[in-house]
Amino acid sequence: MRRSALPTVPLPAGLPFPMLIATVAALLAALLAAPAARASAQDAAGAQRRTPVVLVHGYGDTAASLDGLEDYLHAQGWLSSDLAEFGYDWAATNESNATRFGAFLTERFGTRQVDVVAHSMGSLLTRKYLKDGGSSRVRAWVSLGGPNHGAGDAAPCGPFATFCDIHAASLADMTPGSAFLNSLNAGDETPGATRYTTFSSTCDQQIPPGDSRAPRSTELAGAVNHLLPVGDSGCPSHYGLLSNDWVRRQIVAEFSKDPVTQVDLKSGPFRITVDSARFTSTGESGPELYDGLTLTTDGTARTLWHRDRAGATAFPDYDPWFGIDDSSRSQVFSGEATVTAYLTDADYTAGNNDDVMAAGRVHWDPALGFGRFTAKMLGVDGGEAAVTYTVTPAQSAVPACRLRVDQAELTYFDDGTTRPALYGDIAVRTGDGARSAVWTRSASDPSTFPNQGNRSNPDPYFYQRVGSGATYAPGPFELGVYLWDYDASSADDLVARGTVAWDPYTDQPGTRTSEFYGDDGGHVKVTWTVLCP
């Protein structure tokens, strides 16, 4: 996956022996001078680990706009797992996004220091993070066309600040002379021990360096400032700064000043299983989504979930796994794996563009080791796709176990006497991709749980007493509960929802009880047991 290889060079036929020796020597020298191919997981017991690099997009963009630069850094020797794209709600304030950026760094890289490349407005939120104490986490920071002293295009927000605050608060932040910029640039523009570098271009039409309203906006006092064209750099546009070869070489040179460590690599083949995918939004109720989720292993992409725009739909809350294709979610591979999210809200309101509510990529490579991982990919309107996946050896040494549902009880406090007609399911999903329903009903055939209507002698086992159909399989397991109350006269209520996981790497076999809650006092208590040979 994204690896280069040494060229295959045929030897000329019929050369005398001395000339053949000379030819071989010349070819060998040429090959040694060529960029070395990156070792596969099977070929190397260890690899050089560089400082992680976090890429941050600008106003109106998504994390997907950073794919090309991320691929370039990977080709220059960075481990895939040490590269990350930070997506965010570009219409929100830079202050709020700076807080989310700090949380993202911790989620992806723990306490490790990172390097940052910020394009356009991404420079402002990352600078806010640095100014508020984050400089100890960032070794080097690079701004590509950042409106560090304002953007001329945002100047109309001055007299229309209220309009900008309502429709895109970040525009007001970028207005030259705004309270946000005045505070950000007060005192030391390059605080802490972080190394600061900026790149701007005379051909940048979005952040023109000669704009009288924001002269030399990108440059910072105390930073190494590059104004292009320089030498063979050419004259890139605002977005061309992301793909400019000269700029990319300077970024690699700057980040190569960081120390390098050795890291052990696990040996393949491996198995990755996408256990679950969750989508939430704090700013949009019930978005109708299209595009989708993909899993790429060893360069081959497979669809996990997809809708085209005409078939846009909400992720089905009654399915804890969002209809992920079982044939794609578990794959054997030898090198690297990537989960990609690109989820767009089909906004049919006239005058509104479709919003990308979650976008980005998360990578696994042998340096991360085995276990269960969760990665979040963000977008506008508080959109968030959280994907949980497990990586094990392909021939897993983890014993095959079984999750058995022993009993489940429902209580429902809508009016104290109503027997809800329920649909949805209680289901178990195993690490090999199999799914088994313990109790299930469709919306066209709802039913009461048997402990309803006879509360003095409830039956806690439903109609199927144990996890029928659940066989021994390698973990992890997920137990999911999604139960709706069918109501012919009003909207259906989600009376219980949620999932609970059992991980063979961290959890012990045995019996436990999990509780799930929902609307109108809905409460399901499930007792379940994991049995291992």
Long-range contacts (C-beta under 8 A, 24 or more apart in sequence): 1-80, 1-296, 1-297, 1-298, 1-299, 1-335, 1-336, 1-338, 2-71, 2-74, 2-75, 2-80, 2-299, 2-336, 3-37, 3-38, 3-40, 3-335, 4-35, 4-37, 4-38, 4-75, 5-37, 6-31, 6-34, 6-36, 6-37, 7-31, 7-34, 38-77, 40-268, 40-334, 40-335, 41-265, 41-266, 41-267, 41-268, 41-270, 41-334, 41-335, 41-365, 41-366, 42-267, 42-268, 42-334, 44-265, 45-264, 45-265, 45-267, 46-262, 46-263, 46-264, 46-265, 47-79, 47-262, 47-263, 47-265, 47-367, 48-77, 48-260, 48-261, 48-262, 48-263, 49-79, 49-82, 49-260, 49-261, 49-262, 49-263, 49-367, 50-77, 50-78, 50-79, 50-82, 50-255, 50-256, 50-258, 50-260, 51-82, 51-112, 51-113, 51-114, 51-115, 51-139, 51-140, 51-255, 51-258, 51-259, 52-82, 52-83, 52-84, 52-108, 52-109, 52-112, 52-114, 52-115, 53-78, 53-82, 53-83, 53-84, 53-114, 53-115, 53-116, 53-117, 53-255, 54-84, 54-85, 54-86, 54-104, 54-105, 54-108, 54-114, 54-115, 54-116, 54-117, 55-83, 55-84, 55-85, 55-86, 55-116, 55-117, 55-118, 55-119, 56-86, 56-88, 56-101, 56-116, 56-117, 56-118, 56-119, 56-122, 56-123, 56-125, 56-126, 57-85, 57-86, 57-87, 57-88, 57-90, 57-119, 57-120, 57-122, 58-90, 58-118, 58-119, 58-120, 58-121, 58-122, 58-145, 59-90, 59-120, 59-121, 59-168, 59-170, 59-171, 59-174, 60-90, 61-90, 61-119, 61-120, 62-87, 62-342, 62-356, 62-359, 62-360, 62-379, 63-87, 63-359, 63-360, 63-361, 63-377, 63-378, 64-342, 64-356, 64-359, 64-360, 65-119, 65-239, 65-242, 66-119, 66-242, 67-361, 68-242, 68-243, 69-117, 69-242, 69-243, 69-248, 70-361, 72-248, 73-251, 73-252, 76-252, 79-263, 79-365, 79-367, 80-336, 80-338, 80-363, 80-364, 80-365, 81-363, 81-364, 81-365, 81-367, 81-368, 82-367, 83-363, 84-108, 84-109, 84-362, 85-360, 85-361, 86-122, 86-360, 86-378, 87-358, 87-359, 87-360, 87-377, 87-378, 87-379, 88-125, 88-378, 88-379, 89-283, 89-378, 89-379, 89-380, 89-381, 89-382, 89-383, 90-121, 90-168, 90-170, 90-380, 91-167, 91-168, 91-169, 91-170, 91-380, 92-169, 92-170, 93-169, 93-170, 93-173, 93-180, 94-121, 94-124, 94-125, 94-128, 94-170, 94-173, 94-180, 95-125, 95-128, 95-180, 97-125, 97-170, 98-125, 98-126, 98-128, 98-129, 98-132, 98-134, 100-378, 101-125, 101-126, 101-129, 102-129, 102-134, 102-137, 104-376, 104-378, 105-134, 105-137, 107-375, 107-376, 108-375, 113-137, 113-138, 113-139, 114-138, 114-139, 115-139, 115-140, 115-141, 115-142, 115-255, 115-258, 116-140, 116-141, 116-142, 117-142, 117-144, 117-251, 118-142, 118-143, 118-144, 118-146, 119-144, 119-145, 119-146, 119-241, 119-242, 120-144, 120-145, 120-146, 120-147, 120-206, 120-207, 120-238, 121-146, 121-147, 121-170, 121-174, 122-146, 123-147, 123-148, 123-218, 124-148, 124-170, 124-173, 124-174, 124-180, 124-181, 124-184, 127-184, 128-184, 130-191, 130-192, 130-194, 131-184, 131-191, 135-191, 135-192, 135-193, 135-194, 136-192, 136-193, 138-192, 138-194, 139-194, 139-195, 139-258, 140-194, 140-195, 140-196, 140-197, 140-254, 140-255, 140-257, 140-258, 141-194, 141-195, 141-196, 141-197, 142-197, 142-198, 142-199, 142-251, 142-254, 143-196, 143-197, 143-198, 143-199, 143-218, 143-220, 143-223, 144-199, 144-241, 144-242, 144-247, 145-199, 145-200, 145-201, 145-204, 145-206, 145-207, 145-218, 145-238, 145-241, 146-198, 146-207, 146-217, 146-218, 147-174, 147-207, 147-214, 147-217, 147-218, 148-184, 148-185, 148-189, 148-198, 148-217, 148-218, 148-219, 148-220, 149-176, 149-181, 149-185, 149-214, 149-215, 149-216, 149-217, 149-218, 150-174, 150-175, 150-176, 150-177, 150-178, 150-181, 150-213, 150-214, 150-217, 151-175, 151-176, 151-206, 151-207, 151-214, 151-217, 152-176, 152-207, 152-208, 152-211, 152-213, 152-214, 153-206, 155-213, 176-213, 176-214, 176-217, 188-222, 189-220, 189-221, 189-222, 189-223, 190-220, 190-221, 190-222, 190-223, 195-224, 195-254, 195-257, 196-220, 196-222, 196-223, 196-224, 197-223, 197-224, 197-225, 197-226, 197-250, 197-254, 198-223, 198-224, 198-225, 198-226, 199-226, 199-228, 199-241, 199-247, 199-250, 200-225, 200-226, 200-227, 200-228, 201-227, 201-228, 201-229, 201-235, 201-236, 201-237, 201-238, 201-240, 201-241, 202-227, 202-228, 202-229, 202-235, 203-228, 203-235, 203-236, 203-237, 203-240, 204-236, 204-237, 204-238, 204-241, 205-237, 205-238, 206-238, 207-238, 226-250, 263-367, 264-367, 265-365, 265-366, 265-367, 266-366, 266-367, 266-369, 266-370, 266-393, 267-366, 268-333, 268-334, 268-335, 268-366, 268-394, 269-332, 269-333, 269-334, 269-393, 269-394, 269-395, 270-332, 270-333, 270-334, 270-337, 270-366, 270-391, 270-392, 270-393, 270-394, 271-330, 271-331, 271-332, 271-333, 271-391, 271-392, 271-393, 271-394, 271-396, 272-297, 272-330, 272-331, 272-333, 272-337, 272-364, 272-389, 272-390, 272-391, 273-329, 273-330, 273-389, 273-390, 273-391, 273-392, 273-431, 273-432, 273-433, 273-476, 274-304, 274-324, 274-329, 274-330, 274-339, 274-387, 274-388, 274-389, 275-372, 275-388, 275-389, 275-390, 275-429, 275-431, 275-476, 275-478, 275-501, 276-320, 276-321, 276-322, 276-324, 276-387, 276-388, 276-478, 276-499, 277-304, 277-305, 277-315, 277-321, 277-322, 277-324, 277-385, 277-386, 277-387, 277-388, 278-322, 278-384, 278-385, 278-386, 278-387, 279-315, 279-322, 279-343, 279-357, 279-358, 279-383, 279-384, 279-385, 279-386, 280-382, 280-383, 280-384, 280-386, 281-357, 281-381, 281-382, 281-383, 281-384, 282-381, 282-382, 283-380, 283-381, 283-382, 283-383, 284-345, 284-355, 284-357, 284-381, 284-382, 284-383, 286-314, 287-314, 287-345, 287-346, 287-355, 287-357, 287-381, 287-383, 288-312, 288-313, 288-314, 288-345, 288-346, 289-313, 289-314, 289-315, 289-343, 289-344, 289-345, 289-346, 289-357, 290-343, 290-344, 290-346, 291-342, 291-343, 291-344, 292-342, 292-343, 293-324, 293-339, 293-340, 293-341, 293-343, 293-385, 293-387, 294-339, 294-340, 295-328, 295-329, 295-331, 295-337, 295-338, 295-339, 295-340, 296-337, 296-338, 296-339, 296-340, 297-331, 297-332, 297-333, 297-335, 297-336, 297-337, 297-338, 298-333, 298-334, 298-335, 298-336, 301-340, 302-328, 302-331, 303-328, 304-328, 304-329, 304-339, 309-344, 309-346, 309-354, 312-345, 312-346, 317-482, 317-494, 317-497, 318-423, 318-424, 318-425, 318-482, 318-484, 318-494, 319-425, 319-482, 320-427, 320-478, 320-480, 320-481, 320-482, 320-497, 320-498, 320-499, 321-429, 321-435, 321-478, 321-480, 326-433, 326-434, 326-435, 327-433, 329-433, 330-431, 330-432, 330-433, 332-394, 335-365, 335-366, 336-363, 336-364, 336-365, 336-366, 337-363, 337-364, 337-365, 337-391, 338-362, 338-363, 338-364, 339-375, 339-387, 339-389, 341-377, 341-385, 341-387, 343-379, 343-383, 343-385, 345-381, 345-383, 355-379, 355-380, 355-381, 355-383, 356-380, 356-383, 357-381, 357-383, 358-383, 358-384, 358-385, 362-387, 364-389, 364-391, 370-505, 371-503, 371-505, 371-506, 372-476, 372-501, 372-503, 372-505, 372-506, 388-501, 390-431, 390-475, 390-476, 390-503, 392-431, 392-474, 396-474, 398-474, 398-475, 398-504, 398-505, 399-474, 399-504, 399-532, 399-533, 400-472, 400-473, 400-474, 400-532, 400-533, 401-472, 401-473, 401-474, 401-475, 401-477, 401-504, 401-509, 401-530, 401-531, 401-532, 401-533, 402-467, 402-470, 402-471, 402-472, 402-473, 402-530, 402-531, 402-532, 403-428, 403-430, 403-467, 403-470, 403-477, 403-479, 403-502, 403-528, 403-529, 403-530, 404-466, 404-467, 404-470, 404-528, 404-529, 404-530, 404-531, 405-438, 405-466, 405-467, 405-470, 405-479, 405-526, 405-527, 405-528, 406-466, 406-511, 406-527, 406-528, 406-529, 407-460, 407-461, 407-465, 407-526, 407-527, 408-438, 408-439, 408-460, 408-461, 408-462, 408-524, 408-525, 408-526, 408-527, 409-451, 409-458, 409-460, 409-524, 409-525, 410-449, 410-451, 410-452, 410-483, 410-495, 410-496, 410-522, 410-523, 410-524, 411-521, 411-522, 411-523, 411-525, 412-452, 412-485, 412-495, 412-520, 412-521, 412-522, 412-523, 413-520, 413-521, 413-522, 413-523, 414-485, 414-493, 414-520, 414-521, 419-448, 419-452, 419-453, 420-448, 420-452, 420-485, 420-486, 420-495, 421-446, 421-447, 421-448, 421-485, 421-486, 422-446, 422-447, 422-448, 422-449, 422-483, 422-484, 422-485, 422-486, 422-495, 423-447, 423-483, 423-484, 423-486, 424-481, 424-482, 424-483, 424-484, 425-480, 425-481, 425-482, 425-483, 426-462, 426-479, 426-480, 426-481, 426-483, 426-524, 426-526, 427-479, 427-480, 428-467, 428-470, 428-477, 428-478, 428-479, 428-480, 429-477, 429-478, 429-480, 430-470, 430-471, 430-473, 430-474, 430-475, 430-477, 431-473, 431-474, 431-475, 431-476, 431-477, 431-504, 432-473, 432-474, 434-471, 434-473, 436-467, 436-468, 436-469, 436-470, 436-471, 437-469, 438-462, 438-464, 438-466, 438-467, 438-468, 438-470, 439-463, 439-464, 443-484, 443-486, 443-492, 446-484, 446-486, 467-528, 472-533, 474-504, 475-502, 475-503, 475-504, 476-501, 476-502, 476-503, 476-504, 477-501, 477-502, 477-530, 478-502, 479-514, 479-526, 479-528, 481-516, 481-524, 481-526, 483-518, 483-522, 483-524, 485-519, 485-520, 485-522, 493-518, 493-519, 493-520, 493-522, 494-518, 494-519, 494-522, 495-519, 495-520, 495-522, 495-524, 496-522, 496-523, 496-524, 502-530
